């Protein structure tokens, strides 16, 4: 796979997906609905709906279909659409749905699209918008669009009871949190407790950058979930054939490295770093000017759109939209309105490059974007997923998209090597996460559980006792059988294993100990310590209300998903070297080959280091000096067996004894058995130390 056109050697992507271009995700049914929209509309009667679907899959229009049915057939009085920022309000502009076969058109009266009112959503400006919400609630009109902030202020002033018998639809739902300090989350909790509204929640990434859950367990079970995966979406496109995700390490100032990865021939969104970021030069206007200088010579500004005109060395005139400069609100609004102009949506040459800081991320709809270039590590994996989504729209003639993360490399003379290492490790974790998100969805089952309806098991069909792997061509799901796999017992655990494994994997990849030891302390880290102990701890903390057997089932399913994907990818890499990769079916072929050459069982899954592929990419990307620097930094923080880890190892040792009729041997050749025995010994030592301290305390008191 290649890097940017102007300098192919710069980027070594860690994730790549080649699609089949079936066109399925853009085909509409008799009502004008694409597959995801049809799937969501089938559940339109539910009071609480959660739609998890990637960017460009049509969530906005899916909501229009559902809202219109609720208003016309389900007795609801009004629909309130809540979006995170003003620029997204355009996604809910009028839509002539009847001309495509639906029963009603979508219409929003101009005065009720509050996203079009100038001014930021702070309390002083919001007073007039709250007044507009109050007026809307007593009007005969049916639809209002506003920002999350406006809605929060309105609920604070009017109370939850003012919204009874209405639909509240929250776009980019990951902004909500079960944390009591999250105002929108607390308000939605109050709406659910009162139980007199309908809620539709929509998101392209149902996990947050922090460790807080989006919804608490008691609220989450009230929602009916509709999931449409990245794999289904991209594989069903008509034009976009490949997506590359990579990172590039730079030394010095990032503006000096931009020219190496910013190809003026590609339609690009550049996200510069936050002013508080280590990568920032602390002068955002100067940074924008230097990026434009890297593109070419500035030739003035278009007075109608506010776009800069920049001439490249090849003589081409680029149109550059600056969303960073906020010193002139009138000019900023002009640029925003030009970008949102519906008359220009289908015109490829309307704009060439967009430079942004906090904008142009989630919900920003520019179908022609081919390259999302992000400078500096983003602490939120959600934000990375959203930025990648800007480049994954399908558009005529657009066959390839890419995401590049420009990150400062660790250098020996840096005063903050640890911070650079941390950024790098997190960037790799984001790449691994996207690899999981872009993979097909797995349906794991115990050995000999029988064939699943809708799955193709190959020419021979399903064979009892064989290496069975089934593929559902419509959904992209893969049925994989594993010896000794624990089966979830409760409905909630079953749902998590089917719908939320990526969220569990995200928590795993955000764990610093997991990343550091899995990548850079490989000689002293057994895979089982990561797959059993650390993942086990993460699952218990994430789902404390579930039983121990359910927690273990979720742990096994999450680790299996990571490892099957990684091993298939390693086989693909080898096939690519040998020239035998299979194009659009490559990942499926890799999974099938991996399953066919190994009789999968839990021991095998737990013993594979899920970071092998990432380390291989890292080794290609960084020189020997930098790798030594990183490994030295990690080695300096080497962790001994803690009390908690010793206790968990002892629990695994007890399980080992129950299964095999003997205790783990500290002199065993098997490294994991030896580690469990060391854990038992360490726990015994801790217990003896605690007892001695207790006895000493007693004698001292006597």
C-alpha positions in Angstrom: 0.0 0.0 0.0 1.3 3.5 -0.9 1.6 6.7 1.1 0.7 10.2 -0.2 1.3 10.6 -3.9 3.9 13.3 -3.6 6.0 11.4 -1.2 5.1 7.6 -1.0 7.9 6.8 1.5 6.5 9.1 4.2 3.6 7.0 5.6 3.5 3.4 6.5 -0.2 2.7 7.0 -1.1 0.2 9.7 -4.6 -0.4 8.5 -6.0 -0.9 5.0 -9.3 -2.1 3.7 -10.1 -2.9 0.1 -13.8 -3.1 -0.6 -15.9 -5.2 -2.9 -17.8 -2.1 -4.3 -21.1 -4.1 -4.4 -23.2 -0.9 -4.4 -25.5 -2.4 -1.9 -25.3 0.4 0.7 -26.4 3.0 -1.8 -29.3 1.0 -3.3 -32.7 2.4 -2.2 -35.9 0.4 -1.7 -39.4 1.4 -2.9 -39.7 4.0 -0.1 -36.3 5.5 -1.0 -34.5 3.9 2.0 -30.9 2.6 1.8 -30.1 -0.6 3.8 -29.3 1.0 7.1 -32.3 3.3 6.9 -34.6 0.3 6.1 -33.1 -1.6 9.1 -33.8 1.4 11.4 -37.3 2.1 10.1 -38.3 -1.5 10.8 -37.9 -0.6 14.5 -39.7 2.8 14.2 -42.4 1.7 16.8 -39.8 1.5 19.6 -40.0 4.3 22.3 -36.2 4.3 22.8 -33.9 3.6 19.7 -30.1 3.6 19.5 -28.7 3.7 16.0 -25.0 2.8 15.8 -23.9 3.4 12.2 -20.8 4.9 10.5 -20.6 8.3 8.9 -22.2 8.6 5.5 -24.6 5.6 6.1 -27.6 7.9 6.2 -28.4 8.4 9.9 -29.9 11.9 9.3 -32.4 10.6 6.7 -33.1 7.5 8.7 -34.2 9.8 11.5 -36.4 11.8 9.1 -38.2 8.6 8.1 -38.7 7.5 11.8 -39.7 11.0 13.0 -42.3 11.5 10.3 -43.9 8.1 11.1 -44.0 9.0 14.8 -45.6 12.4 14.1 -48.2 11.0 11.6 -48.9 7.5 12.9 -47.7 7.2 16.5 -49.4 10.3 18.1 -46.4 12.4 18.9 -46.9 16.1 18.8 -43.4 17.4 17.7 -39.9 16.3 16.9 -36.8 18.1 18.3 -33.5 17.3 16.6 -30.4 18.0 18.7 -27.0 18.2 17.0 -23.5 19.0 18.6 -22.6 22.0 16.5 -24.3 24.5 14.2 -22.5 23.2 11.0 -24.4 19.9 11.3 -27.8 21.5 11.3 -27.7 21.5 7.5 -28.0 17.7 7.5 -31.6 18.1 8.6 -32.6 20.7 5.9 -35.8 20.1 3.9 -35.8 16.9 1.9 -38.4 15.9 -0.8 -38.8 12.3 0.4 -42.1 11.8 -1.4 -40.5 12.0 -4.8 -38.4 8.9 -3.8 -41.4 6.9 -2.7 -42.0 7.9 0.9 -45.3 9.0 2.4 -44.4 12.5 3.5 -41.7 15.2 2.9 -39.3 16.5 5.5 -39.8 20.2 6.2 -38.3 22.5 8.8 -39.6 26.1 8.9 -36.7 28.5 8.6 -37.4 30.1 12.1 -37.2 26.6 13.7 -33.7 25.7 12.4 -31.9 27.4 15.3 -28.5 26.2 13.9 -28.8 29.0 11.3 -29.0 31.8 13.9 -25.5 33.4 14.1 -23.6 33.4 17.4 -22.0 30.8 19.7 -24.1 28.9 22.1 -23.1 30.5 25.4 -25.7 31.5 28.0 -26.2 35.2 26.8 -26.8 34.3 23.2 -28.8 31.2 24.1 -31.5 33.2 25.9 -33.1 34.1 22.6 -32.7 30.5 21.3 -34.4 29.2 24.5 -37.2 31.7 23.8 -37.5 30.2 20.3 -37.8 26.7 21.8 -40.5 27.9 24.1 -42.4 29.4 21.2 -42.0 26.3 19.2 -43.4 24.1 21.9 -46.7 26.0 21.8 -46.8 26.3 18.0 -48.5 24.0 15.5 -45.3 23.3 13.7 -43.7 19.9 13.9 -39.9 20.0 13.7 -37.2 22.0 15.4 -33.4 21.7 15.0 -31.0 23.0 17.6 -27.6 22.4 19.1 -26.9 20.2 22.2 -26.1 23.5 24.1 -29.3 25.2 23.2 -31.3 22.1 24.2 -29.5 21.9 27.6 -30.3 25.5 28.3 -33.9 25.0 27.3 -34.4 21.9 29.5 -32.8 23.8 32.4 -35.3 26.7 32.0 -38.4 24.9 30.9 -38.1 21.5 32.7 -38.4 18.0 31.3 -42.2 18.0 31.6 -42.4 20.7 28.9 -41.3 18.1 26.3 -43.9 15.5 27.0 -45.4 13.6 24.0 -42.5 14.7 21.8 -39.7 12.9 20.0 -36.2 14.0 21.1 -33.5 12.9 18.6 -29.9 13.3 19.7 -27.2 13.2 17.0 -23.6 12.2 17.9 -24.9 10.5 21.0 -21.4 9.8 22.3 -21.4 13.3 23.7 -23.7 12.0 26.4 -22.2 10.4 29.5 -23.5 8.5 32.5 -21.2 10.7 34.6 -23.4 12.9 36.9 -21.4 15.9 35.8 -22.5 15.5 32.2 -25.6 17.8 32.0 -27.0 16.4 28.8 -26.6 12.8 30.1 -28.4 13.8 33.4 -31.2 15.4 31.5 -31.7 12.4 29.3 -31.7 10.2 32.4 -34.6 12.4 33.7 -36.5 12.1 30.4 -36.2 8.3 30.6 -37.3 8.2 34.3 -40.4 10.4 33.4 -41.0 8.1 30.4 -43.2 10.5 28.5 -41.0 11.2 25.4 -39.6 9.1 22.6 -35.8 9.1 22.2 -33.7 8.3 19.1 -30.0 8.3 19.8 -27.6 8.2 16.8 -23.8 7.8 16.7 -21.0 6.6 14.5 -18.9 5.5 17.5 -20.6 4.4 20.6 -17.7 5.0 22.9 -16.2 8.1 24.5 -12.6 9.3 24.8 -12.9 9.0 28.6 -13.7 5.9 30.6 -17.3 6.9 31.4 -20.1 4.8 29.9 -22.4 6.7 27.5 -25.5 5.3 29.3 -25.8 3.7 32.7 -26.8 -0.1 32.6 -30.3 0.5 33.8 -31.0 3.1 31.1 -29.1 1.3 28.3 -31.3 -1.8 28.5 -34.4 0.4 27.7 -33.0 1.1 24.2 -33.5 -1.1 21.1 -30.2 -1.1 19.2 -29.7 -1.0 15.5 -26.1 -1.7 14.4 -24.8 -1.1 10.9 -21.1 -1.7 10.7 -18.2 0.1 8.9 -17.6 -3.2 7.0 -21.2 -3.3 5.6 -21.1 0.4 4.7 -17.7 0.5 2.9 -18.1 -2.9 1.2 -21.4 -1.7 -0.2 -20.2 1.5 -1.8 -20.3 2.1 -5.5 -17.1 4.1 -6.0 -14.8 4.1 -2.9 -12.6 1.0 -3.2 -9.9 1.4 -0.5 -9.3 3.2 2.8 -5.8 3.6 4.2 -5.0 4.7 7.8 -1.5 5.5 8.8 0.8 7.7 10.9 3.9 9.6 10.1 6.5 10.7 12.7 8.1 14.1 12.3 11.0 15.9 14.1 11.0 19.7 14.8 8.0 21.8 13.9 5.0 20.1 12.3 4.6 22.9 9.7 7.9 21.9 8.2 6.8 18.3 7.8 3.3 19.1 6.4 4.5 19.4 2.8 5.7 15.7 3.0 2.2 14.4 3.6 -0.1 17.1 2.2 -0.8 16.4 -1.5 -2.4 19.4 -3.2 -3.9 17.0 -5.8 -6.2 15.5 -3.1 -9.3 17.0 -1.6 -8.1 17.4 2.0 -9.3 18.4 5.5 -6.3 19.4 7.7 -7.0 19.5 11.5 -4.3 21.5 13.2 -3.5 20.8 16.9 -5.3 22.4 19.8 -3.3 25.3 21.3 -2.7 23.3 24.5 -1.3 20.4 22.5 2.5 19.6 22.6 2.5 19.8 18.8 1.0 23.3 18.7 3.1 26.3 17.8 0.9 28.5 20.0 -0.1 30.7 17.1 -3.0 29.2 15.1 -3.2 32.0 12.5 0.5 31.6 11.7 0.1 27.8 11.5 -2.7 28.2 8.9 -0.6 30.6 6.9 2.4 28.3 6.9 0.2 25.4 5.8 -1.1 27.5 2.9 2.5 28.4 2.1 3.3 24.7 1.8 0.5 24.4 -0.8 1.7 27.4 -2.9 1.5 31.2 -3.2 -1.4 33.1 -1.8 -3.3 35.0 -4.4 -6.1 36.7 -2.5 -9.6 35.9 -1.2 -12.9 35.2 -2.9 -15.3 37.9 -1.5 -18.4 35.7 -2.1 -17.2 32.5 -0.3 -14.4 33.8 1.9 -12.2 31.1 0.5 -8.4 31.8 0.1 -7.0 31.4 -3.4 -3.6 29.6 -3.4 -1.6 28.9 -6.6 0.5 25.7 -6.6 3.9 25.4 -8.2 2.2 23.5 -11.0 0.0 26.5 -11.7 -3.3 25.1 -10.3 -5.5 27.5 -8.3 -6.6 26.0 -5.0 -9.6 27.1 -3.0 -8.8 26.9 0.7 -11.4 27.3 3.4 -10.1 28.6 6.8 -12.2 27.5 9.7 -9.5 28.3 12.3 -9.6 32.1 12.2 -12.4 33.2 14.5 -11.4 36.9 14.8 -14.1 38.0 12.4 -17.4 36.2 13.0 -19.1 37.6 9.9 -16.3 36.3 7.7 -16.4 32.9 9.5 -20.1 32.6 9.0 -19.6 33.4 5.3 -17.1 30.6 5.0 -19.4 28.2 6.9 -22.5 29.1 4.8 -20.4 28.6 1.6 -19.4 25.1 2.7 -23.0 24.2 3.7 -24.5 25.6 0.5 -26.7 22.8 -0.8 -26.4 24.0 -4.4 -22.6 23.2 -4.2 -22.8 19.8 -2.5 -22.4 17.8 -5.6 -19.7 20.1 -7.2 -16.3 18.5 -6.7 -14.4 21.8 -7.5 -16.3 24.0 -5.0 -13.4 23.8 -2.5 -10.1 22.0 -2.4 -8.6 22.2 1.1 -10.3 22.9 4.4 -8.1 23.8 7.4 -9.9 23.4 10.8 -9.2 23.2 14.5 -12.4 22.2 16.4 -14.8 22.1 13.5 -15.3 19.9 10.4 -15.3 16.6 12.4 -18.4 14.8 13.4 -21.4 15.2 11.0 -19.5 17.5 8.6 -20.6 16.5 5.2 -18.1 17.0 2.3 -18.4 13.9 0.1 -15.4 14.8 -2.0 -12.9 14.6 0.9 -10.1 12.1 0.0 -7.6 12.8 2.7 -8.1 13.6 6.4 -4.8 14.9 7.7 -4.6 15.3 11.5 -1.7 16.9 13.3 -0.9 15.8 16.8 -2.3 12.9 18.7 -6.0 13.1 19.6 -6.7 11.9 23.1 -10.2 10.7 22.1 -10.5 7.6 20.0 -14.0 8.8 19.2 -12.6 11.9 17.7 -10.2 9.9 15.5 -13.1 7.7 14.3 -15.1 10.8 13.5 -12.3 12.5 11.6 -11.7 9.3 9.6 -15.4 9.4 8.7 -15.0 12.7 6.9 -13.0 10.9 4.2 -15.2 7.8 3.9 -18.1 9.3 1.9 -18.8 7.7 -1.4 -18.6 10.0 -4.4 -18.5 9.6 -8.2 -14.9 8.9 -9.3 -13.5 8.8 -5.7 -11.8 5.4 -5.5 -9.4 5.9 -2.6 -9.5 7.6 0.8 -6.9 8.0 3.5 -6.3 9.2 7.1 -2.9 10.4 8.1 -1.9 11.2 11.7 1.2 13.4 11.9 2.9 12.8 15.3 6.0 14.1 17.0 8.7 11.4 17.2 10.5 10.8 20.5 14.0 12.2 20.5 16.9 11.7 22.9 17.3 15.4 23.5 13.7 16.0 24.4 12.9 16.9 28.0 9.6 15.0 27.7 10.4 11.8 26.0 7.7 10.0 28.0 5.0 12.3 26.6 6.1 11.6 23.0 6.2 7.9 23.7 2.7 8.1 25.1 1.4 9.9 22.1 2.9 7.3 19.8 1.6 4.4 21.7 -1.9 5.9 21.7 -1.8 6.5 18.0 -0.9 2.9 17.5 -3.8 1.9 19.7 -6.2 4.0 17.6 -4.9 2.2 14.5 -5.6 -1.1 16.1 -9.0 0.0 17.1 -9.9 1.0 13.6 -8.6 -2.3 12.3 -11.2 -3.9 14.6 -13.9 -1.5 13.6 -13.3 -2.0 9.8 -13.2 -5.8 10.1 -16.3 -8.0 9.6 -18.4 -8.7 12.6 -17.8 -12.1 14.2 -20.4 -14.5 15.5 -18.3 -16.8 17.8 -19.8 -20.0 19.0 -18.6 -23.2 20.8 -17.3 -26.1 18.7 -20.1 -28.1 16.9 -22.8 -25.6 17.7 -24.4 -26.2 14.3 -24.8 -24.0 11.2 -26.4 -20.6 11.4 -29.2 -19.5 9.0 -28.0 -17.2 6.2 -24.3 -18.2 6.5 -22.4 -19.9 3.6 -20.0 -22.6 4.8 -18.4 -23.2 1.4 -18.8 -26.1 -1.1 -18.8 -28.8 1.5 -21.2 -27.0 3.8 -21.2 -27.3 7.5 -19.2 -30.3 8.8 -19.6 -31.6 12.4 -16.2 -31.8 13.9 -14.6 -29.8 11.0 -13.0 -26.4 10.8 -16.2 -24.5 10.1 -16.3 -20.9 9.0 -19.5 -19.4 7.7 -19.9 -16.1 5.9 -23.1 -14.0 5.7 -22.5 -12.1 2.4 -25.4 -9.6 3.2 -24.2 -8.5 6.6 -20.5 -9.3 6.4 -20.7 -11.4 9.5 -18.4 -14.4 10.0 -19.4 -17.4 12.1 -16.3 -18.9 13.8 -16.3 -21.9 16.1 -13.9 -22.1 19.1 -13.2 -25.0 21.4 -14.1 -24.3 25.1 -15.7 -21.0 24.3 -17.9 -19.7 27.2 -21.5 -18.8 26.2 -23.1 -15.7 27.6 -26.1 -16.6 29.9 -28.0 -13.4 30.2 -29.8 -11.4 27.5 -27.6 -8.4 28.2 -24.3 -10.3 28.0 -25.5 -11.9 24.7 -26.3 -8.4 23.4 -22.8 -7.2 24.4 -21.1 -10.1 22.6 -23.1 -9.4 19.5 -23.1 -5.6 19.5 -20.5 -4.0 21.7 -17.2 -6.0 21.4 -15.6 -2.9 19.8 -16.4 -0.9 23.0 -14.7 -3.6 25.1 -11.7 -3.7 22.8 -11.5 0.1 23.0 -11.2 0.0 26.8 -8.5 -2.7 26.5 -6.5 -0.5 24.0 -6.8 2.6 26.2 -5.1 0.7 29.1 -1.5 2.1 29.3 -0.2 -1.0 31.0 -1.6 -3.2 28.2 -0.1 -1.1 25.5 3.3 -0.6 27.0 3.8 -4.2 27.9 2.2 -5.7 24.8 4.3 -3.6 22.5 7.6 -2.9 24.2 8.1 -5.3 27.1 7.5 -8.5 25.1 10.3 -10.5 26.6 8.9 -10.1 30.1 5.2 -10.2 29.2 3.1 -13.3 28.6 0.2 -12.9 26.3 -2.1 -14.5 28.9 -1.3 -11.7 31.3 -2.9 -9.3 28.9 -5.6 -11.4 27.5 -6.8 -13.0 30.8 -5.8 -10.7 33.6 -5.9 -7.2 32.1 -8.9 -7.9 29.9 -10.7 -9.7 32.7 -10.2 -6.7 35.0 -11.4 -4.3 32.3 -14.6 -6.4 31.6 -15.4 -6.6 35.4 -15.0 -2.9 35.8 -17.1 -2.1 32.7 -19.9 -4.5 33.5 -19.9 -5.0 37.3 -23.6 -5.8 37.4 -23.1 -9.0 35.3 -22.4 -12.5 36.7 -18.8 -13.9 36.7 -19.7 -16.5 33.9 -21.1 -13.6 31.8 -18.0 -11.5 32.4 -15.8 -14.4 31.3 -17.8 -15.0 28.2 -17.5 -11.3 27.2 -13.7 -11.4 27.9 -13.3 -14.5 25.7 -15.4 -13.0 22.8 -13.5 -9.7 22.9 -10.0 -11.4 22.9 -11.1 -13.8 20.1 -12.3 -10.9 17.9 -8.9 -9.1 18.3 -6.8 -12.1 17.8 -8.7 -13.6 14.8 -8.4 -10.2 13.1 -4.7 -9.8 13.9 -3.8 -13.3 12.7 -5.8 -13.0 9.5 -4.0 -9.7 8.9 -0.6 -11.3 9.4 -1.5 -14.0 7.0 -2.6 -11.4 4.5 0.7 -9.5 4.9 2.5 -12.7 4.0 0.2 -13.3 1.1 0.8 -9.8 -0.1 4.6 -10.4 0.0 4.1 -13.5 -2.0 1.8 -11.8 -4.5 -1.2 -13.9 -3.6 -3.6 -11.5 -1.9 -7.2 -11.7 -3.1 -8.3 -8.1 -3.4 -11.8 -7.3 -2.1 -12.1 -10.8 -0.4 -8.7 -10.6 1.2 -9.7 -10.2 4.8 -12.3 -12.9 4.6 -9.7 -15.2 2.9 -7.3 -14.4 5.7 -9.8 -15.3 8.4 -10.7 -18.5 6.5 -7.1 -19.5 6.1 -6.3 -18.8 9.8 -9.3 -20.9 10.9 -8.5 -23.7 8.5 -4.9 -24.1 9.6 -5.7 -24.1 13.3 -8.3 -25.8 15.4 -9.2 -22.7 17.4 -9.5 -23.0 21.1 -9.4 -20.6 24.1 -5.9 -21.6 25.0 -4.7 -20.7 21.5 -6.6 -17.4 21.4 -5.3 -16.4 24.8 -1.7 -17.2 23.9 -1.5 -15.0 20.8 -0.1 -11.5 21.5 -2.8 -9.1 20.0 -0.1 -6.5 19.3 2.1 -8.5 17.0 1.0 -6.8 13.8 1.3 -3.3 15.3 4.8 -4.0 16.4 5.7 -5.1 12.9 4.4 -1.8 11.5 6.1 0.2 14.2 9.4 -1.5 13.4 9.1 -0.6 9.7 8.2 3.0 10.5 10.8 3.9 13.2 14.6 3.6 13.0 16.6 1.5 15.4 17.6 4.5 17.5 14.0 5.6 18.1 12.9 2.1 18.9 15.6 1.7 21.5 14.6 5.1 23.0 11.0 3.9 23.3 11.9 0.5 24.7 14.2 2.1 27.3 11.5 4.4 28.4 9.1 1.5 28.9 11.7 -0.7 30.6 12.3 2.0 33.1 8.8 1.6 34.4 8.8 -2.2 34.5 6.0 -3.6 36.7 6.5 -6.3 39.4 3.6 -8.5 40.5 1.1 -6.2 42.4 -1.3 -7.4 45.1 -4.2 -7.2 42.7 -2.4 -9.1 39.9 -1.2 -11.7 42.4 -4.7 -12.2 43.5 -6.0 -12.6 39.9 -3.1 -15.0 39.1 -4.1 -17.1 42.2 -7.7 -17.2 41.0 -6.5 -18.5 37.6 -4.3 -21.0 39.4 -7.3 -22.3 41.3 -9.2 -22.7 38.0 -6.1 -24.5 36.6 -6.1 -26.9 39.6 -9.9 -27.6 39.2 -9.4 -28.4 35.5 -6.2 -30.5 35.8 -6.2 -31.8 39.3 -2.9 -30.3 40.3 -1.4 -26.9 41.2 0.6 -24.9 38.7 4.3 -25.7 39.0 6.7 -22.8 39.5 9.4 -24.8 37.6 7.1 -25.6 34.6 8.4 -25.2 31.1 5.1 -23.6 30.2 5.6 -19.8 30.9 1.9 -19.2 31.8 1.8 -22.1 34.2 5.0 -20.7 35.8 3.5 -17.2 36.0 0.4 -18.5 37.8 2.6 -20.3 40.3 4.6 -17.1 40.8 1.3 -15.3 41.5 0.3 -17.8 44.1 3.7 -17.4 45.8 3.5 -13.6 45.6 0.0 -13.6 47.1 1.2 -15.9 49.9 4.1 -13.5 50.6 1.7 -10.5 50.7 -0.6 -12.4 53.0 2.3 -13.3 55.3 3.5 -9.7 55.3 0.0 -8.4 56.2 -0.3 -11.0 59.0 3.1 -10.1 60.4 2.2 -6.4 60.4 -1.1 -7.2 62.1 0.7 -9.3 64.8 3.3 -6.5 65.3 0.4 -4.0 65.7 -1.2 -6.2 68.4 2.0 -6.7 70.4 2.7 -3.0 70.2 -0.7 -2.2 71.6 -0.3 -4.8 74.3 
